[in-house]
Amino acid sequence: MSKEIEPLDNPQLLPKLKEWLESSPLYTELRYTVGNINKLPDEIEIFCEQCERKTVWRTTTNRNQVASDKAQLRQSGYRCANCKEQLIHFAYSWHDESQKVDGHVVTVFRKYGQWPALEERVKKELAKALEGTDDLKFYKTALRLRNFGCGIGAMLYMRRVIENHMNDMIQILTEEAKKGGQAGMLSAQEIPARFHEKVDYADKLFPAHLKPQNFPNPIKPLYTLASDAIHNLSEEEARANFDQCRKVFEYLFSGLRPALNERKEFLDGLKNLTELSTSKSA
């Protein structure tokens, strides 16, 4: 639960409330001063399962009948403006505290319920890339933990997926290196046991089209941030890091596993082709 108190004037507060409805984990608090808005945003943007994309959702509250959305216990609904069928409901508390900071009353907004549940959707490309392994289950668990404010647990499961995938990458890249005449240099005995050493080991063999020039193997900062969150950060700090890592993680793993699998299929095919050609020559 966040205890930080932010000074937010009305132009800053409205998008903050929108963000809180759209993506904030349950039970976390937005605590602020200065702003005196008493109505939730008329529109938010979230993913619609029926439309299969992010759409605009409009409040179902009749503004002519409800003068204020601020209350200790309140519910509010939004409807997808595109399909006009899907609905989402929020349960929240929005109230002023008795304390003041610099002469301003402290106001608290807390989202404690949402239906359908806060998005745990995994992109189709990522789900396909991870299907058939425990990695998809682990990543869905990471998203669920994040959505309940458990940032450390979310990072733990994300790191688990990274570790599992690193082993696949090492195996495939090592096979390719051996076929390229580097068997002596990249023997199984020399593959490091420690994960951070594996990252360095594979870095120069990492697919060039997935690693921008002058940037490290993206798995390395992902793993470093995940480990730091698990051992050193608060739940709130870890959750914020997870949200940042998620963007790179999903893009990377949506493309990386298929690329490595295709490379492995190519190497296996090349091996079979070579053996067949050799037998014909003999």
matplotlib code that plots the C-alpha trace (Angstrom):
import matplotlib.pyplot as plt

x = [0.0, 1.4, 1.8, 3.3, 1.2, 1.3, 0.3, -2.0, -3.9, -7.1, -5.4, -3.0, -5.5, -8.0, -5.5, -4.2, -7.6, -8.0, -4.7, -5.7, -9.0, -7.3, -4.3, -3.7, -3.5, -6.3, -6.0, -3.3, -4.0, -3.7, -3.1, -3.0, -3.6, -4.7, -7.0, -10.7, -12.3, -15.3, -16.2, -14.4, -13.3, -16.1, -13.9, -11.1, -9.2, -8.9, -8.8, -12.2, -12.4, -15.2, -13.5, -10.1, -8.3, -8.0, -11.1, -12.6, -15.1, -17.6, -19.2, -22.7, -23.3, -26.0, -24.4, -27.8, -28.6, -25.3, -23.6, -20.5, -18.6, -16.7, -17.9, -16.5, -18.1, -19.2, -19.5, -19.1, -19.5, -18.2, -19.4, -17.2, -18.0, -17.1, -19.2, -21.6, -22.0, -19.1, -19.4, -16.8, -17.6, -15.4, -15.7, -13.8, -13.4, -12.8, -12.7, -10.9, -8.8, -8.7, -5.0, -3.6, -0.3, 0.9, -2.6, -4.3, -6.6, -5.3, -7.6, -7.4, -8.6, -8.6, -9.8, -10.8, -12.9, -13.1, -15.2, -14.3, -11.0, -8.0, -6.5, -4.5, -4.6, -1.4, -0.9, -1.6, 1.9, 3.4, 0.9, 1.8, 5.6, 5.3, 2.6, 3.4, 5.7, 5.3, 6.5, 3.0, 1.5, 4.3, 3.8, 0.1, 0.8, 3.2, 0.4, -2.1, 0.3, 1.0, -2.7, -3.0, -0.1, 2.5, 5.3, 8.0, 6.1, 5.4, 9.1, 10.0, 7.8, 9.0, 12.6, 11.7, 10.5, 13.7, 15.9, 14.0, 14.3, 18.0, 18.7, 16.9, 18.9, 22.2, 21.4, 20.4, 23.3, 25.8, 24.6, 24.9, 28.4, 29.5, 28.2, 30.2, 33.4, 33.6, 33.0, 36.3, 35.6, 32.0, 32.2, 29.5, 32.1, 32.8, 29.2, 28.9, 26.7, 25.8, 23.0, 24.7, 27.7, 25.5, 24.1, 27.6, 28.5, 25.6, 25.7, 27.9, 25.8, 22.5, 20.3, 21.4, 17.9, 16.6, 19.4, 19.6, 23.1, 25.0, 22.5, 23.2, 21.5, 18.0, 17.8, 20.6, 18.9, 15.6, 17.2, 19.2, 16.1, 14.0, 16.7, 17.1, 13.3, 13.2, 16.0, 16.0, 12.8, 9.4, 6.2, 5.3, 8.8, 8.9, 5.5, 6.6, 9.7, 7.5, 5.4, 8.5, 10.1, 6.8, 7.0, 10.5, 9.8, 6.6, 8.2, 11.4, 9.8, 7.1, 9.9, 12.8, 11.5, 10.0, 13.3, 15.3, 12.9, 13.1, 16.9, 16.9, 14.6, 17.0, 20.0, 18.3, 17.2, 20.8, 22.2, 19.8, 20.4, 24.2, 23.9, 21.7, 24.0, 27.0, 25.3, 24.5, 28.1, 29.3]
y = [0.0, 3.3, 5.9, 8.7, 11.9, 13.7, 17.3, 17.1, 20.0, 19.2, 18.9, 16.4, 14.6, 13.6, 11.5, 10.0, 8.8, 7.4, 5.5, 4.2, 2.7, 1.3, -0.5, 0.1, -3.1, -3.7, -2.3, 0.2, 3.8, 7.1, 9.7, 13.4, 17.0, 20.2, 18.7, 19.0, 16.9, 14.9, 13.0, 10.0, 10.3, 10.1, 7.8, 5.2, 3.0, -0.8, -4.0, -5.3, -9.1, -8.8, -6.2, -7.9, -4.6, -1.6, 0.6, 3.6, 2.9, 5.5, 5.9, 4.5, 7.0, 9.5, 12.8, 14.5, 12.3, 11.9, 15.1, 13.5, 10.2, 10.7, 8.3, 5.9, 2.9, 3.3, 1.4, 2.7, 1.2, 1.7, 0.4, -0.3, 2.6, 0.3, -2.8, -1.1, -4.5, -5.2, -3.7, -3.3, -2.5, -0.9, -0.9, 1.9, 4.2, 7.9, 10.2, 13.0, 12.2, 14.4, 15.2, 18.1, 18.6, 22.2, 23.3, 21.0, 18.1, 14.6, 12.7, 8.9, 6.9, 3.2, 0.6, -2.6, -4.4, -4.9, -7.1, -8.6, -8.9, -6.7, -7.8, -11.0, -11.3, -12.6, -11.5, -14.2, -14.0, -14.5, -17.3, -19.1, -18.7, -20.1, -22.7, -26.3, -25.2, -24.2, -20.7, -19.6, -20.7, -19.0, -15.7, -15.7, -16.2, -13.2, -11.0, -12.2, -11.4, -8.0, -7.2, -7.8, -5.6, -8.4, -7.0, -9.2, -12.4, -11.1, -10.5, -13.9, -15.7, -13.5, -14.4, -18.1, -17.8, -16.0, -18.7, -21.5, -19.8, -19.1, -22.8, -23.3, -20.5, -21.8, -25.3, -24.0, -21.5, -24.1, -26.6, -23.9, -23.0, -26.6, -26.9, -23.8, -25.5, -24.0, -27.3, -27.0, -23.4, -24.1, -27.5, -28.5, -28.5, -24.8, -23.6, -21.6, -22.8, -19.4, -17.6, -14.2, -15.9, -17.8, -14.4, -13.1, -16.5, -16.3, -12.5, -12.6, -15.4, -13.6, -13.1, -9.7, -8.7, -9.0, -7.0, -3.3, -2.0, -0.8, -2.4, -5.5, -8.9, -7.7, -10.8, -9.4, -6.1, -8.0, -10.6, -8.0, -5.9, -9.0, -10.2, -6.7, -6.4, -9.8, -9.1, -5.3, -3.5, -3.0, -4.4, -1.1, -0.5, -4.1, -3.7, -0.5, -2.3, -5.2, -2.8, -1.5, -4.9, -6.3, -4.2, -5.5, -9.0, -9.5, -8.1, -10.1, -13.5, -13.1, -13.1, -14.8, -18.3, -18.7, -17.4, -19.9, -22.7, -21.9, -21.8, -25.2, -26.7, -25.3, -26.8, -30.2, -30.1, -29.2, -32.1, -34.6, -33.2, -33.5, -37.1, -38.0, -36.3, -38.1, -41.5, -40.9, -40.0, -43.1]
z = [0.0, -1.1, 1.7, -0.4, -0.5, -3.9, -4.4, -7.5, -8.9, -10.9, -14.3, -12.8, -10.7, -13.4, -15.5, -12.2, -11.3, -14.9, -14.5, -11.1, -12.5, -15.6, -14.1, -10.4, -8.3, -5.9, -2.4, -3.2, -2.3, -4.2, -1.5, -2.6, -1.6, -3.4, -6.1, -5.3, -8.1, -6.9, -10.1, -11.7, -15.3, -17.9, -20.0, -19.5, -21.9, -21.3, -23.3, -24.4, -24.8, -27.3, -29.5, -28.9, -28.5, -26.2, -26.5, -24.9, -22.1, -20.9, -17.5, -16.9, -14.1, -14.9, -14.2, -13.9, -11.0, -9.2, -8.2, -6.7, -6.9, -3.6, -0.9, 1.6, -0.2, -3.8, -7.0, -10.5, -14.0, -17.5, -20.9, -24.0, -26.4, -29.4, -28.9, -26.4, -24.7, -22.4, -18.9, -16.1, -12.5, -9.8, -6.1, -4.4, -1.4, -2.0, 1.0, 2.9, 6.0, 9.1, 8.7, 6.7, 4.9, 4.3, 5.1, 2.6, 3.4, 2.5, 0.2, -0.4, -3.4, -3.0, -5.5, -3.7, -6.2, -10.0, -12.2, -14.6, -12.8, -13.5, -16.8, -16.7, -20.5, -22.1, -25.7, -28.3, -29.6, -26.2, -25.2, -28.4, -27.8, -24.3, -24.8, -23.9, -21.1, -17.4, -18.4, -19.5, -16.2, -14.3, -16.2, -15.6, -11.9, -12.1, -13.6, -11.0, -8.1, -9.6, -9.8, -6.1, -5.3, -4.7, -6.8, -5.2, -6.0, -9.6, -10.1, -8.7, -11.3, -14.1, -13.2, -13.2, -16.8, -17.8, -16.1, -17.9, -21.2, -20.8, -20.6, -23.9, -25.5, -24.2, -25.6, -29.0, -29.4, -28.2, -30.8, -33.5, -32.3, -32.5, -36.0, -36.8, -35.7, -32.2, -30.3, -28.4, -27.3, -26.3, -24.8, -22.3, -19.5, -20.1, -20.0, -16.8, -14.0, -12.6, -14.4, -14.7, -16.3, -18.7, -19.9, -20.6, -22.3, -24.7, -25.3, -28.3, -29.9, -29.2, -32.3, -33.7, -34.9, -31.3, -29.7, -30.7, -31.5, -28.4, -26.1, -23.9, -24.2, -22.9, -20.6, -18.5, -17.3, -16.9, -14.7, -12.7, -12.0, -11.1, -8.6, -7.1, -6.6, -4.9, -2.5, -1.9, -2.8, -1.2, -2.7, -4.3, -5.7, -7.1, -8.7, -10.4, -11.7, -12.9, -15.0, -16.6, -17.2, -18.6, -21.8, -22.7, -21.4, -23.5, -26.7, -26.2, -25.4, -28.1, -30.6, -29.0, -28.4, -31.9, -33.4, -31.4, -32.2, -35.9, -35.6, -33.9, -36.6, -39.2, -37.5, -37.1, -40.7, -41.8, -39.8, -41.4, -44.8, -44.3, -43.1, -46.0, -48.5, -46.9, -47.2, -50.8, -51.6, -50.0]

ax = plt.figure().add_subplot(projection="3d")
ax.plot(x, y, z, "-o")
ax.set_aspect("equal")
plt.show()
